[in-house]
Amino acid sequence: MSTNKSCCNNQEATDETSTELVSEQSCCGNIVEENNAITEKENENSCCSNQKEANNISSELENDQIRHAVRENYKKYALSSDGNESCCGSKADVSLQFGYSIEDLASIPAGANLGLGCGNPQAIADLKTGEVVVDLGSGGGFDCFLAAKQVGETGKVIGVDMTPEMISKARSNANKGNFTNVEFRLGEIENLPVANDVVDVIMSNCVINLSPNKGQVFKEAFRILKNDGRLAISDIVLTNNLPEHIRKDIAMYSGCISGASPINELEKLLENAGFVDIKIEPKDESREFIKDWAPGTKIEDYIISSTIQARKRV
């Protein structure tokens, strides 16, 4: 009897040991599987992170290339003579098409009107004496000098441009015209060299379409405006999808064509920046001068000049 009990006890001990080993192996197997799953997830996250980082770098490089092309294009205009011809014909004639008056043209220094806009933001700005105005992409200073007359000596106008040659040209024009309430600052409209909450009105004439990061432009505009400050912008908007060869043409981008955005996209960007009372109105008559920007391309079927208004309210 004792021999049988001993045998049974040994068998039970063996079975328990076997069960423990199986459980241990099963436990280790689960741990290994979990560790493998974690490693795979980490690799996947690392891959996604690397891809996202690569996409961001690629996007920044592309944005820098766009800015360089735009800067080089407008550098040429800044260094050109102060003649009467623009890229699209007589500067005076083109500006009259944009909505400026003969009196406007006669009141500014020679060389300030480069004929590069697509409308007249003065018409919607409703400027008042004593206001502080910022012009995004101020060029030779044309709109700044007109605004300076409206805000008077108690007001101030700040022109911002990313092309050093344009800043030099505008400052020279200010000296010629004895404008003491206007200054010009070098900077990108995505990173404005202006303090928070100090501006009453932001104007811009056919410049925001040139930015590869329009959302950031509107965020910066919101930052520098006072509460209840307003936007008064003339710019190009997209009405139909551009043909691929035009959309990818960097010369078309720096020519205020392929960087245009649809109205609904601009409205969303303005909303995201915090603006209210957004109003974007296309100007059908602008097709008459837009068709001369790229003859033979029917570009007037794809883009149109519009006024863009909005208000900061916090």
ZAKOL-409477 format. One record per residue (C-alpha): residue number from 1; residue in three letters; x, y, z. Coordinates in steps of 0.5 Angstrom, whole numbers, padded with zeros to 4 digits, always signed. Each point is the difference from the previous one (the first is absolute). Example, Ala and Ser with C-alpha at 12.3 -4.5 7.8 and 13.67 -1.06 7.14 Angstrom:
// ZAKOL-409477
REC  num  residuo  px  py  pz
REC  1  ala  +0025  -0009  +0016
REC  2  ser  +0002  +0007  -0002
END
This chain:
// ZAKOL-409477
REC  num  residuo  px  py  pz
REC  1  met  +0000  +0000  +0000
REC  2  ser  +0005  +0005  +0002
REC  3  thr  +0004  -0002  -0007
REC  4  asn  -0007  +0002  -0004
REC  5  lys  -0001  +0007  +0004
REC  6  ser  +0008  +0002  -0001
REC  7  cys  -0001  -0002  -0007
REC  8  cys  -0007  +0004  -0001
REC  9  asn  +0003  +0006  +0004
REC  10  asn  +0006  +0000  -0005
REC  11  gln  -0005  +0000  -0005
REC  12  glu  -0004  +0006  +0003
REC  13  ala  +0006  +0004  +0001
REC  14  thr  +0002  -0001  -0007
REC  15  asp  -0006  +0002  -0003
REC  16  glu  +0000  +0006  +0004
REC  17  thr  +0007  +0002  -0002
REC  18  ser  -0002  -0001  -0007
REC  19  thr  -0006  +0004  +0001
REC  20  glu  +0004  +0006  +0003
REC  21  leu  +0005  -0001  -0006
REC  22  val  -0006  +0001  -0005
REC  23  ser  -0003  +0006  +0003
REC  24  glu  +0007  +0003  +0001
REC  25  gln  +0001  -0001  -0008
REC  26  ser  -0007  +0002  -0001
REC  27  cys  +0001  +0006  +0004
REC  28  cys  +0007  +0002  -0003
REC  29  gly  -0003  -0001  -0007
REC  30  asn  -0005  +0005  +0001
REC  31  ile  +0005  +0005  +0003
REC  32  val  +0004  -0002  -0006
REC  33  glu  -0006  +0002  -0005
REC  34  glu  -0002  +0006  +0004
REC  35  asn  +0007  +0002  -0001
REC  36  asn  +0001  -0001  -0007
REC  37  ala  -0007  +0004  -0001
REC  38  ile  +0003  +0006  +0004
REC  39  thr  +0006  -0001  -0004
REC  40  glu  -0004  +0000  -0007
REC  41  lys  -0004  +0006  +0003
REC  42  glu  +0006  +0004  +0002
REC  43  asn  +0003  -0001  -0007
REC  44  glu  -0007  +0002  -0004
REC  45  asn  +0000  +0006  +0005
REC  46  ser  +0007  +0001  -0002
REC  47  cys  -0001  -0001  -0007
REC  48  cys  -0006  +0005  +0000
REC  49  ser  +0004  +0005  +0004
REC  50  asn  +0006  +0000  -0005
REC  51  gln  -0005  +0000  -0006
REC  52  lys  -0004  +0006  +0003
REC  53  glu  +0007  +0004  +0002
REC  54  ala  +0002  -0002  -0008
REC  55  asn  -0006  +0003  -0002
REC  56  asn  +0001  +0006  +0004
REC  57  ile  +0007  +0001  -0002
REC  58  ser  -0002  -0001  -0007
REC  59  ser  -0006  +0005  +0000
REC  60  glu  +0005  +0006  +0004
REC  61  leu  +0005  -0001  -0006
REC  62  glu  -0006  +0001  -0005
REC  63  asn  -0002  +0006  +0004
REC  64  asp  +0007  +0003  +0000
REC  65  gln  +0000  -0001  -0008
REC  66  ile  -0006  +0003  -0001
REC  67  arg  +0002  +0006  +0005
REC  68  his  +0007  +0001  -0004
REC  69  ala  -0004  +0000  -0007
REC  70  val  -0005  +0005  +0002
REC  71  arg  +0006  +0004  +0004
REC  72  glu  +0004  +0000  -0007
REC  73  asn  -0006  +0002  -0004
REC  74  tyr  -0001  +0006  +0004
REC  75  lys  +0007  +0002  +0001
REC  76  lys  +0000  +0001  -0008
REC  77  tyr  -0006  +0005  +0001
REC  78  ala  +0003  +0004  +0005
REC  79  leu  +0007  +0000  -0004
REC  80  ser  -0004  +0002  -0006
REC  81  ser  +0000  +0007  -0002
REC  82  asp  -0006  +0005  +0002
REC  83  gly  -0003  +0000  -0007
REC  84  asn  -0007  +0000  -0002
REC  85  glu  -0001  -0008  -0002
REC  86  ser  -0002  -0005  +0005
REC  87  cys  +0000  -0008  -0002
REC  88  cys  -0007  +0001  -0003
REC  89  gly  +0001  +0007  -0004
REC  90  ser  +0000  +0007  +0003
REC  91  lys  +0000  +0000  +0007
REC  92  ala  -0005  +0006  +0001
REC  93  asp  -0005  -0003  -0005
REC  94  val  +0001  -0007  +0004
REC  95  ser  -0001  +0004  +0007
REC  96  leu  -0007  +0003  -0003
REC  97  gln  -0002  -0007  -0002
REC  98  phe  +0001  -0002  +0007
REC  99  gly  -0005  +0006  +0003
REC  100  tyr  +0005  +0005  +0002
REC  101  ser  -0001  +0007  -0003
REC  102  ile  +0004  +0005  -0004
REC  103  glu  +0001  +0004  +0007
REC  104  asp  +0002  -0006  +0003
REC  105  leu  +0006  -0001  -0005
REC  106  ala  +0002  +0008  +0000
REC  107  ser  +0000  +0000  +0008
REC  108  ile  +0006  -0005  +0001
REC  109  pro  +0007  +0000  -0002
REC  110  ala  +0003  -0002  -0007
REC  111  gly  +0002  -0007  +0001
REC  112  ala  -0005  -0002  +0005
REC  113  asn  -0005  -0003  -0005
REC  114  leu  +0003  -0007  -0003
REC  115  gly  -0007  -0002  -0003
REC  116  leu  +0001  -0006  +0004
REC  117  gly  -0007  -0001  +0004
REC  118  cys  -0007  -0003  -0002
REC  119  gly  -0005  +0005  +0003
REC  120  asn  +0000  +0006  +0005
REC  121  pro  +0000  -0002  +0007
REC  122  gln  -0001  +0008  +0002
REC  123  ala  -0007  -0001  -0003
REC  124  ile  -0002  -0004  +0006
REC  125  ala  +0004  +0002  +0006
REC  126  asp  -0004  +0006  +0002
REC  127  leu  +0007  +0003  +0003
REC  128  lys  -0001  +0005  +0006
REC  129  thr  +0004  +0005  +0002
REC  130  gly  +0005  -0002  +0006
REC  131  glu  +0000  -0008  -0002
REC  132  val  +0006  -0004  -0001
REC  133  val  +0000  -0004  -0006
REC  134  val  +0004  -0006  -0002
REC  135  asp  +0001  -0002  -0008
REC  136  leu  +0002  -0007  -0001
REC  137  gly  +0005  +0000  -0006
REC  138  ser  +0001  +0007  -0001
REC  139  gly  +0004  +0001  -0006
REC  140  gly  +0002  +0007  -0002
REC  141  gly  -0005  +0003  +0005
REC  142  phe  -0006  +0001  -0004
REC  143  asp  -0005  -0002  +0004
REC  144  cys  +0004  +0003  +0006
REC  145  phe  +0000  +0007  -0002
REC  146  leu  -0007  +0000  -0002
REC  147  ala  -0002  -0003  +0007
REC  148  ala  +0005  +0005  +0003
REC  149  lys  -0004  +0006  -0003
REC  150  gln  -0007  -0003  +0003
REC  151  val  +0003  -0001  +0007
REC  152  gly  +0003  +0006  +0001
REC  153  glu  +0006  +0003  +0004
REC  154  thr  -0003  -0004  +0006
REC  155  gly  +0000  -0006  -0003
REC  156  lys  +0005  -0005  -0002
REC  157  val  +0001  -0005  -0006
REC  158  ile  +0005  -0006  +0000
REC  159  gly  +0002  -0003  -0006
REC  160  val  +0003  -0007  +0000
REC  161  asp  +0003  -0004  -0006
REC  162  met  +0005  -0005  +0000
REC  163  thr  +0004  +0002  -0006
REC  164  pro  +0006  +0005  +0003
REC  165  glu  +0000  +0004  -0007
REC  166  met  -0007  +0001  +0001
REC  167  ile  +0001  +0003  +0007
REC  168  ser  +0006  +0004  -0003
REC  169  lys  -0005  +0003  -0006
REC  170  ala  -0006  +0001  +0005
REC  171  arg  +0005  +0004  +0005
REC  172  ser  +0003  +0004  -0006
REC  173  asn  -0007  +0002  -0002
REC  174  ala  -0003  +0002  +0007
REC  175  asn  +0006  +0005  +0000
REC  176  lys  -0001  +0003  -0007
REC  177  gly  -0008  +0001  +0002
REC  178  asn  +0002  +0002  +0007
REC  179  phe  -0004  -0005  +0004
REC  180  thr  +0001  +0000  +0007
REC  181  asn  -0005  -0004  +0003
REC  182  val  +0002  -0006  -0005
REC  183  glu  +0005  -0006  +0002
REC  184  phe  +0002  -0006  -0004
REC  185  arg  +0003  -0006  +0004
REC  186  leu  +0003  -0006  -0003
REC  187  gly  -0003  -0007  +0001
REC  188  glu  -0005  -0005  -0002
REC  189  ile  -0007  +0000  +0001
REC  190  glu  +0000  -0007  +0003
REC  191  asn  +0004  +0003  +0006
REC  192  leu  -0002  +0008  +0000
REC  193  pro  +0005  +0004  +0003
REC  194  val  -0006  +0004  +0004
REC  195  ala  -0002  -0001  +0008
REC  196  asn  -0006  -0003  +0002
REC  197  asp  -0007  +0004  +0000
REC  198  val  +0003  +0007  -0003
REC  199  val  -0003  +0000  -0007
REC  200  asp  -0007  +0003  -0002
REC  201  val  +0000  -0002  -0007
REC  202  ile  +0004  -0005  -0004
REC  203  met  +0000  +0001  -0008
REC  204  ser  +0003  -0004  -0005
REC  205  asn  +0000  +0000  -0008
REC  206  cys  +0001  -0007  -0004
REC  207  val  +0005  -0002  +0005
REC  208  ile  -0003  -0006  +0005
REC  209  asn  -0001  -0004  -0006
REC  210  leu  +0008  -0001  -0001
REC  211  ser  +0000  -0003  +0007
REC  212  pro  +0001  -0007  +0001
REC  213  asn  -0003  +0000  +0007
REC  214  lys  -0006  +0005  -0001
REC  215  gly  -0003  -0003  +0007
REC  216  gln  +0006  +0003  +0004
REC  217  val  +0000  +0006  -0004
REC  218  phe  -0007  +0001  +0003
REC  219  lys  +0002  -0002  +0007
REC  220  glu  +0005  +0005  +0000
REC  221  ala  -0005  +0005  -0003
REC  222  phe  -0005  -0002  +0006
REC  223  arg  +0006  +0001  +0005
REC  224  ile  +0002  +0007  -0002
REC  225  leu  -0007  +0003  +0000
REC  226  lys  -0003  +0003  +0005
REC  227  asn  -0007  -0002  +0002
REC  228  asp  -0005  +0002  -0005
REC  229  gly  +0006  +0001  -0005
REC  230  arg  -0002  -0002  -0007
REC  231  leu  +0003  -0003  -0006
REC  232  ala  -0001  +0004  -0007
REC  233  ile  +0003  -0004  -0005
REC  234  ser  +0000  -0001  -0008
REC  235  asp  +0003  -0007  -0002
REC  236  ile  -0001  -0005  -0006
REC  237  val  -0004  -0006  +0002
REC  238  leu  -0001  -0007  -0004
REC  239  thr  -0007  -0001  -0004
REC  240  asn  +0002  -0006  -0003
REC  241  asn  +0006  -0006  +0000
REC  242  leu  +0006  +0003  -0003
REC  243  pro  +0003  -0005  -0005
REC  244  glu  +0006  -0004  +0002
REC  245  his  +0005  +0004  -0004
REC  246  ile  -0002  +0006  +0003
REC  247  arg  -0001  -0002  +0007
REC  248  lys  +0007  -0002  +0000
REC  249  asp  +0003  +0005  -0004
REC  250  ile  +0004  +0004  +0006
REC  251  ala  +0000  +0007  -0005
REC  252  met  -0007  -0001  +0000
REC  253  tyr  +0000  +0000  +0008
REC  254  ser  +0004  +0006  +0000
REC  255  gly  -0004  +0003  -0005
REC  256  cys  -0006  +0000  +0005
REC  257  ile  -0004  -0006  -0004
REC  258  ser  +0002  -0007  +0003
REC  259  gly  +0000  +0002  +0007
REC  260  ala  -0007  +0002  +0000
REC  261  ser  -0005  -0003  +0005
REC  262  pro  -0008  -0002  -0001
REC  263  ile  -0004  +0005  +0004
REC  264  asn  -0003  -0006  +0005
REC  265  glu  +0007  -0001  +0002
REC  266  leu  +0002  +0007  +0001
REC  267  glu  -0006  +0000  +0004
REC  268  lys  +0002  -0006  +0004
REC  269  leu  +0007  +0003  +0001
REC  270  leu  -0003  +0007  +0003
REC  271  glu  -0005  -0004  +0005
REC  272  asn  +0006  -0004  +0002
REC  273  ala  +0004  +0006  +0002
REC  274  gly  -0006  +0003  +0004
REC  275  phe  -0003  +0005  -0005
REC  276  val  -0007  +0002  +0000
REC  277  asp  -0005  +0004  -0005
REC  278  ile  +0004  -0004  -0006
REC  279  lys  -0002  +0003  -0007
REC  280  ile  +0003  -0002  -0006
REC  281  glu  -0003  +0003  -0007
REC  282  pro  +0003  -0002  -0007
REC  283  lys  +0001  +0006  -0005
REC  284  asp  -0003  -0003  -0007
REC  285  glu  +0003  +0007  -0003
REC  286  ser  +0007  -0003  +0002
REC  287  arg  +0000  -0005  -0005
REC  288  glu  +0002  +0006  -0005
REC  289  phe  +0007  +0001  +0002
REC  290  ile  +0001  -0007  +0003
REC  291  lys  +0000  -0003  -0007
REC  292  asp  +0006  +0004  -0002
REC  293  trp  +0004  -0003  +0006
REC  294  ala  +0001  -0006  -0004
REC  295  pro  -0002  +0001  -0007
REC  296  gly  -0003  -0006  -0004
REC  297  thr  -0001  -0004  +0006
REC  298  lys  -0007  +0002  +0002
REC  299  ile  +0002  +0001  +0007
REC  300  glu  -0006  +0004  +0001
REC  301  asp  -0004  -0006  +0000
REC  302  tyr  +0004  -0002  +0006
REC  303  ile  +0001  +0006  +0005
REC  304  ile  -0003  +0006  +0002
REC  305  ser  +0001  +0006  +0004
REC  306  ser  -0004  +0001  +0006
REC  307  thr  -0001  +0004  +0006
REC  308  ile  +0001  -0003  +0007
REC  309  gln  -0002  +0003  +0006
REC  310  ala  +0000  -0003  +0007
REC  311  arg  +0000  +0003  +0008
REC  312  lys  +0003  -0002  +0006
REC  313  arg  -0004  -0001  +0006
REC  314  val  +0002  -0003  +0006
END
